[in-house]
Amino acid sequence: GEDVKPFTPGKAKEIVMSLQQPAIFCDMVGDWPALHWNVKYLSAVLDGKTIQFRLGLKAVDLVPQFETRCSYVEATLEEFLAWSCGEPSCLSGPFRCYEYSKYWAYADYKYIARIFEDKPEIFQDVRWSDFGFPGRSGKESTLWIGSEGANTPCHLDSYGCNLVLQVQGRKRWHLFPPGDTSFLYPTRIPYEESSIFSKVNVTNPDLKRFPEFRNTTAHVVTLSPGQVLLVPRHWWHYVESLDPITISINSWIELDADHEARVEEAITRMLVCAIKSAENPGDGDLWLNPTEVEATSHEINLQYLNEAVSAYFRCQKTSVPEQAHPSSKAAEQRTSTLCKRRKREADREPEGCRLPTHEWGFSAFQAEKSQEIPFGPHLIQVLPQSRETSLMGAAAVKSNGGDLLCENEGGHFGKSHCTGKRLVTSNDYETPAHQMDADSSPDASQTALSTNDLLDCLVNPRVITLVAQLLLERTRV
């Protein structure tokens, strides 16, 4: 008979839009053709097309392995498969330069709409309509292909909530609630719109530099093929590929709260670009994440800020009933507006990556919050670890070869950009905030504070939220 799912699309959407803790949906995607997207299948579909892989070291130290510290190669999935399966006789292409025992590789943030642009029929293999989002398919989704240990630093996404389908292999997720933000030492260096990184390597924390990390509450879960993880808004996450090959598909779900978040991100971009661009470029700090082509000009950043403020006020005028019952055509238009992260490949943006004028969002489901969430075998809670267990697990990484690493899922909405070279300045995010002598006064022989120390305070999420509120009040008047 027909596959019967544990939740109707309406109920699944209600859970996604109201649940404020991570959870795993089971038995919801058994009939999705995308479950057959293993590497061999995707390699045949791409038929020799190359994609970019990010390579990092498997060795674990106290410093997060930011994307600015990684290497990048263009290779086919066939070459990746031979390398990740340890077939030296079959190795060809750029992977020959990287010893598998020392490196991991990650084809991350690959927009399905872009890499399969000549095969649009494949978009329908992904069916987010089962979760209550009609019209959302692979076209509004992102593909992740990694080897064992593939990871990026712990971060939170400024926009939306996240649905992640595991297709091949397993990934271990470390999640931290929004209330842990100050304990994770947030930073905007390296800068990427909508990704707030943590200074802490959460699997091997430097507790001398970051003692407040002891106060975090980690929620850890291993995601297996066929399961879908819900990452609620502003939850920090750090993910590692556990098996030789892992494949995931995700889609970021837009929320009404994103309108104010875009104002905050516009303010942040303006400040970071202005201050970092004023530094001496000879200092060599790759402060701009590879996902950002360049430090945009003050004029462009100001234009984006004005666009974000205008979108915020347009959203305020939209009635709740209109959001709660969008027409199918309007819903289809809105699902195409969200792009979590711009990968500027070939200086092009994925279709639909533009500043939206309206999205359906969280407010339409406020009344459902009080209802009991149907946890059980089909909706599994991701429970918190004890602090002792969390820290013990992190310490164990050194001895077991690295069982807890991560991936970066950053993202953002579209805005005006110019192409150009990436600017660089001093690499000082590892420098202590200040050096003190025996008299507890700044050491005159060293610079007491760096630009990044100032930025960590100036664009701290709490500060930016306050500035955005003041700016919106001024605009409203």
C-alpha positions in Angstrom: 0.0 0.0 0.0 0.8 3.7 0.0 3.5 4.8 2.3 1.9 6.3 5.4 3.9 8.9 7.2 3.7 9.5 11.0 2.9 13.2 10.5 0.8 15.0 8.0 2.4 18.0 6.2 0.4 20.4 8.3 1.5 18.7 11.6 5.1 18.5 10.5 5.2 22.2 9.6 3.6 23.0 13.0 6.4 21.2 14.8 9.1 22.8 12.6 7.8 26.3 13.2 7.1 26.0 16.9 9.6 23.6 18.4 12.5 25.4 20.1 14.8 22.5 20.7 16.5 20.1 18.2 14.7 16.9 17.3 14.9 14.1 14.7 12.1 13.2 12.4 12.0 9.4 11.5 10.0 7.6 8.8 9.2 10.7 6.9 11.3 10.4 3.8 11.2 6.6 2.9 9.8 7.3 -0.5 12.1 10.2 -1.4 14.2 9.4 -4.5 16.9 11.5 -2.9 17.6 8.7 -0.5 19.4 7.0 -3.4 21.8 9.9 -3.9 25.0 8.0 -3.0 28.3 9.2 -4.4 28.4 6.7 -7.2 24.9 7.8 -8.4 25.8 11.5 -8.1 29.1 10.9 -9.9 27.2 9.3 -12.8 24.7 12.2 -12.9 27.5 14.8 -12.9 29.3 12.9 -15.6 32.8 14.3 -15.0 31.8 17.7 -13.8 34.2 19.1 -11.2 33.2 20.7 -7.9 35.2 22.5 -5.3 36.3 20.6 -2.2 37.7 22.1 1.0 40.5 20.2 2.6 41.6 20.3 6.2 43.9 18.4 8.6 42.5 15.6 10.6 44.9 16.5 13.5 42.9 18.2 16.3 44.4 21.2 18.2 43.0 23.9 20.4 42.2 26.3 17.5 39.1 25.9 15.4 40.0 25.1 11.8 38.4 28.1 10.1 37.8 28.0 6.4 40.5 30.6 5.9 43.0 27.9 7.1 41.9 25.2 4.6 43.0 24.3 1.1 40.7 24.1 -1.9 40.8 21.9 -5.0 38.5 21.3 -8.0 37.9 17.6 -8.6 35.3 15.1 -9.8 33.2 12.9 -7.5 34.9 9.9 -9.1 38.3 11.2 -8.0 36.9 11.9 -4.5 35.5 8.4 -4.3 38.8 6.8 -5.2 40.7 8.9 -2.7 38.2 8.5 0.2 38.1 4.7 -0.4 41.9 4.4 -0.2 42.5 3.2 -3.8 46.0 4.7 -4.5 46.2 2.9 -7.9 43.1 4.8 -9.0 44.1 8.2 -7.8 44.2 11.0 -10.3 43.7 14.7 -10.1 44.4 17.1 -7.2 43.7 14.6 -4.4 47.1 12.9 -5.2 48.7 15.7 -3.3 46.8 15.0 0.0 47.4 11.9 2.1 44.1 10.4 3.1 45.3 9.5 6.6 46.1 13.2 7.3 43.4 15.1 5.5 39.6 15.2 5.1 37.7 16.7 2.2 34.4 18.4 2.0 32.2 19.6 -0.9 30.1 21.8 1.3 27.3 24.3 0.7 26.7 23.1 -2.9 23.5 24.6 -4.2 21.6 21.8 -6.0 20.1 24.4 -8.3 23.6 25.3 -9.5 25.5 22.0 -9.8 22.5 20.3 -11.5 21.4 23.3 -13.5 21.3 21.2 -16.7 19.3 18.5 -15.0 16.4 20.3 -13.3 14.3 17.1 -13.2 16.5 15.9 -10.3 15.1 18.8 -8.1 11.9 16.8 -7.6 13.8 14.0 -5.8 13.7 16.2 -2.7 10.2 16.7 -1.3 10.0 19.2 1.5 6.3 19.4 0.8 6.0 16.4 3.2 7.0 18.8 5.9 4.4 21.4 5.0 6.4 23.5 2.5 4.7 23.0 -0.9 6.9 24.0 -3.8 10.1 23.5 -1.9 12.3 20.9 -3.5 16.0 20.3 -4.3 16.0 23.7 -6.1 15.9 25.3 -2.6 18.3 22.9 -1.0 22.0 22.5 -0.5 24.2 19.4 -0.9 27.1 18.3 1.4 29.5 15.5 0.5 32.4 14.8 2.9 35.0 12.2 3.9 35.5 11.0 7.5 36.3 13.9 9.8 35.1 16.6 7.4 34.3 19.7 9.5 34.1 23.4 10.0 34.0 25.4 13.2 31.1 25.8 15.6 28.7 28.6 14.6 25.1 29.8 14.6 23.1 30.9 11.6 21.5 34.3 11.8 18.6 33.4 9.5 15.9 30.8 9.6 15.7 27.3 11.0 17.3 24.3 9.4 16.0 20.9 8.1 18.8 18.4 7.4 18.3 15.0 5.6 21.0 12.4 6.1 21.4 10.4 2.9 24.7 8.4 3.2 26.9 7.7 6.1 26.5 9.2 9.6 27.2 12.6 11.1 27.6 13.6 14.7 26.0 16.9 15.7 27.0 19.0 18.7 24.3 21.6 19.4 24.2 24.4 21.9 21.1 26.5 22.8 21.0 30.3 22.1 21.4 30.9 25.8 25.0 29.6 25.6 26.1 32.3 23.2 28.3 34.2 25.7 29.9 30.9 26.8 30.9 30.1 23.2 32.9 33.4 22.8 31.2 34.6 19.6 33.3 36.3 16.9 32.8 37.7 13.4 36.3 37.0 12.3 36.5 35.4 9.9 33.6 37.4 8.6 30.8 35.8 6.7 27.3 37.2 6.5 24.9 35.3 8.7 27.4 33.0 10.3 28.5 33.9 13.8 31.5 31.7 14.7 32.7 30.5 18.1 36.4 31.0 19.1 36.2 27.6 20.9 37.2 24.3 19.4 34.2 22.6 21.1 35.8 19.1 20.7 39.1 20.2 22.3 38.4 23.4 24.2 41.1 25.6 25.6 39.6 26.1 29.0 42.4 28.5 30.1 41.5 31.0 27.4 37.8 30.2 27.4 36.8 29.1 30.9 33.1 30.0 30.5 32.8 27.2 28.0 32.4 24.9 31.0 28.9 26.5 31.4 27.6 25.3 28.0 25.0 22.6 27.7 25.8 20.4 24.7 23.1 18.4 22.9 24.9 15.6 21.0 23.3 13.2 18.5 24.4 11.0 15.6 22.3 11.4 12.5 21.8 8.3 10.3 20.5 7.9 6.7 16.8 8.5 6.4 16.6 10.8 9.4 15.8 14.5 9.3 17.2 16.8 11.9 15.5 20.0 12.9 18.0 22.7 14.0 15.9 25.5 15.6 16.7 29.2 15.1 20.0 30.5 16.6 21.1 27.1 17.9 24.9 26.7 17.6 26.1 23.6 15.8 29.2 21.7 15.1 29.1 18.6 12.9 31.5 15.8 12.0 31.4 13.2 9.3 31.9 9.8 11.0 32.0 7.5 8.0 34.3 7.3 4.9 31.7 9.1 2.9 28.8 11.2 4.1 26.0 12.9 2.1 23.4 15.4 3.5 20.8 17.6 2.0 19.4 20.6 3.8 17.0 23.5 3.4 16.8 26.6 5.5 13.3 27.6 6.4 12.6 31.4 6.5 11.1 33.0 9.5 9.5 36.4 10.1 12.3 37.1 12.7 14.8 37.1 9.8 13.7 40.6 8.8 15.2 42.1 11.9 18.2 39.7 11.6 18.9 41.1 8.2 19.1 44.6 9.7 21.5 43.3 12.3 23.6 41.6 9.6 23.7 44.8 7.5 25.0 46.8 10.5 27.6 44.1 11.2 28.8 44.0 7.6 29.2 47.8 7.5 31.2 47.9 10.7 33.4 44.9 10.0 34.2 46.0 6.4 34.9 49.6 7.5 37.2 48.7 10.3 39.1 45.7 8.8 39.5 47.5 5.4 41.3 50.3 7.2 44.0 47.9 8.5 47.3 47.5 6.7 46.6 44.7 4.1 50.3 43.6 4.4 49.6 42.1 7.8 48.2 39.0 6.2 45.0 38.3 8.1 42.5 36.4 5.9 39.6 38.0 7.8 37.1 37.6 5.0 35.8 34.1 4.7 36.2 32.4 1.3 32.4 32.5 0.9 32.6 36.3 0.7 34.2 37.6 -2.5 35.3 40.9 -1.2 34.9 43.6 1.4 32.1 45.6 -0.1 32.2 49.4 -0.2 30.6 51.6 2.4 28.1 52.8 -0.2 27.0 49.2 -1.1 26.7 48.3 2.6 24.6 51.4 3.3 22.3 50.5 0.4 21.9 47.0 1.9 21.1 48.4 5.3 18.4 50.6 3.9 17.0 47.6 1.9 16.9 45.5 5.0 15.2 48.2 7.1 12.6 48.7 4.3 11.9 44.9 4.2 11.5 44.9 8.0 8.8 47.6 7.9 7.0 45.9 4.9 6.8 42.7 7.0 5.3 44.7 9.9 2.5 45.7 7.7 1.6 42.2 6.7 -1.3 40.7 8.5 -1.0 37.4 10.3 -4.0 35.8 8.5 -2.3 36.5 5.2 0.8 34.8 6.4 -1.0 31.8 7.8 -2.8 30.9 4.6 -0.6 31.8 1.7 -1.7 30.9 -1.8 0.3 28.1 -3.4 1.7 30.5 -6.0 2.8 33.0 -3.4 4.2 30.2 -1.2 6.3 29.0 -4.2 7.7 32.4 -4.8 8.6 32.8 -1.1 10.3 29.5 -0.8 12.7 30.6 -3.6 13.8 33.7 -1.8 15.8 32.1 0.9 19.5 31.4 0.3 21.4 30.5 3.4 24.9 31.2 2.1 26.3 32.6 -1.1 29.1 30.5 -2.6 30.4 32.9 -5.2 31.4 30.2 -7.8 32.0 31.7 -11.2 30.8 35.0 -9.8 27.2 33.9 -10.0 24.5 33.6 -7.4 21.9 30.8 -7.2 18.6 31.7 -8.7 16.2 33.2 -6.1 19.0 34.6 -3.9 17.5 38.0 -3.6 16.4 40.2 -0.8 12.8 39.0 -0.2 9.9 41.3 0.5 8.0 38.8 2.6 8.2 35.3 4.0 5.8 33.1 5.9 7.2 32.7 9.4 7.1 32.0 13.0 4.3 34.3 14.0 1.7 32.3 12.2 2.3 29.4 14.7 2.5 31.3 18.0 -0.8 29.9 19.1 0.5 26.3 18.6 3.4 26.7 21.0 1.4 25.7 24.0 0.3 22.4 22.4 2.1 19.2 23.5 4.9 18.2 21.0 4.3 14.5 20.0 7.7 13.1 21.0 8.1 9.4 20.5 9.6 6.9 18.0 8.9 9.2 15.0 10.1 12.5 16.7 13.1 12.0 18.9 14.3 14.7 21.3 18.0 15.6 21.2 18.7 15.7 24.9 21.5 17.6 26.7 24.6 16.0 28.0 25.9 16.7 31.5 28.7 19.2 31.6 31.1 16.6 32.9 30.2 14.1 30.1 30.6 16.9 27.5 34.0 17.9 28.6 35.2 14.3 29.0 34.0 13.6 25.5 36.0 16.6 24.2 39.1 15.5 26.0 38.8 12.0 24.5 39.2 13.3 21.0 43.0 13.4 21.5 43.2 9.8 22.3 40.7 8.3 19.8 41.9 10.0 16.7 39.2 12.7 16.5 35.6 11.4 16.9 33.9 14.8 17.2 34.6 17.3 14.5 32.2 19.6 12.5 30.7 21.3 9.5 29.8 24.9 8.8 26.3 25.7 7.6 26.3 29.3 7.3 24.1 31.4 5.1 22.4 34.6 4.0 20.0 36.4 1.8 21.0 38.1 -1.4 22.3 41.7 -1.6 24.3 43.9 -4.0 27.9 42.9 -4.5 30.9 43.8 -6.6 33.5 41.3 -7.7 37.1 41.8 -6.8 40.0 40.5 -4.8 39.6 39.4 -1.2 41.2 41.9 1.2 43.5 40.7 3.9 44.8 42.2 7.1 46.6 41.1 10.3 46.0 37.5 11.5 45.4 38.4 15.1 42.4 36.4 16.2 44.7 34.1 18.1 46.3 37.0 20.1 45.2 37.4 23.7 43.0 40.5 24.3 45.8 42.1 26.3 49.2 41.3 27.8 49.6 42.2 31.5 52.9 42.7 33.4 53.5 42.1 37.1 51.8 45.4 38.0 48.7 44.4 36.2 49.1 47.2 33.7 49.3 46.7 29.9 52.7 45.5 28.6 54.1 48.6 26.8 56.3 46.3 24.7 53.3 44.7 23.0 50.1 45.9 21.5 47.5 45.7 24.2 44.4 45.4 22.0 44.0 44.3 18.4 41.4 45.3 15.9 39.7 42.0 16.3 39.5 42.5 20.0 37.6 45.7 19.4 35.3 44.1 16.8 34.5 41.2 19.2 33.0 43.8 21.5 31.6 46.2 18.9 29.7 43.5 16.9 28.9 41.2 19.7 25.4 39.9 19.1 23.9 41.6 22.1 25.4 45.0 21.0 24.2 44.6 17.4 20.7 43.7 18.6 20.5 46.8 20.7 21.9 49.0 17.8 19.3 47.5 15.4 16.5 48.2 17.8 17.6 51.8 18.2 18.0 52.2 14.5 14.5 50.8 13.8 13.0 53.1 16.4 14.7 56.1 14.8 13.4 55.1 11.4 9.9 54.4 12.7 9.7 58.0 14.1 
